[in-house]
Amino acid sequence: MPIFHITYETENYYTKPVREATLELMVLPEDSKGQKCLSFEVQNSLEADPQFSESLFGARLIRFRLPRKFCSFKLTVNAIVQKDDFNPFDITEIDPEEQKRILTDFAFRIDNYRWLSVNEFTAPVNQLLPEEVMYVSGETLFQCMLRINNWVHENIIYKVGVTTTQTKLDEILEIRAGVCQDHAHLFIASMRANGIPARYVSGYLNQGQDFTGSLAMHAWAEAFLPGTGWIGFDPSNNLLANVHYIKIGHGLDYTDCMPIKGVLIAKGNGFTEYSVKVIEQQTQ
């Protein structure tokens, strides 16, 4: 069982003193099937007491209320996570007709309506999705998912600086470039357009494996395969999520998984720097 030591650091600078602030961070690894957060420690430069809660979809949240003036705020989170090793291709693909029946069942669609809904991050507004991301007759559902994962990887160039956290799907399809969150949004859009529930995932990557996007927090997607359940797909690396993927949480899109957000009472500008370090400690 691989064990990972994760260090997340963020420092926020402000040109004028912040009089008061409320911050919320979504950076702690979750406890879920095959993943256990053995311990975590939270430290900050203002020695403020953290409060802990959960997001709408169960991710751990750290909250701070900072009532006194400050010009900088540094936060360090250390976590130790144990992962179960597994084969992501070990799936159970049931009869295609049964898959279709499940996906079109009214009760199933009601239960999964969140993961089938779309917005400007998960559906283009001014154009259609490419034909290449639609289901092809004769392929299995899992083959369809793998093909679309590969298509996004091959046709949306991984390029830092051409998009922002607010870039919508229309622009991604136009410029054919972006980063992990853009890849995830397009994959999710493709799944939902095919009637397959899909969700956005935020997490960390094992930096010893030379993955694209491992030097920062990473984004991938999960799609629901009838007979197996939720499977992680990473178009940025053209991989299925495996033991080297450490999940923080999931949501409808990036806005549900923002690493930091908050409300500040201040007049100046703010700047943020952050770093991520993921080290595989040992194998038991």
PyMOL commands that set and color helices and strands:
alter all, ss='L'
color gray80, all
select helices_A, chain A and resi 96-104+106-111+113-116+131-133+141-155+169-175+180-193+207-209+254-256
alter helices_A, ss='H'
color red, helices_A
select strands_A, chain A and resi 2-18+20-25+35-44+51-54+60-66+70-83+157-158+177-178+198-205+218-225+229-234+239-240+245-251+260-265+270-283
alter strands_A, ss='S'
color yellow, strands_A
deselect
rebuild
show_as cartoon
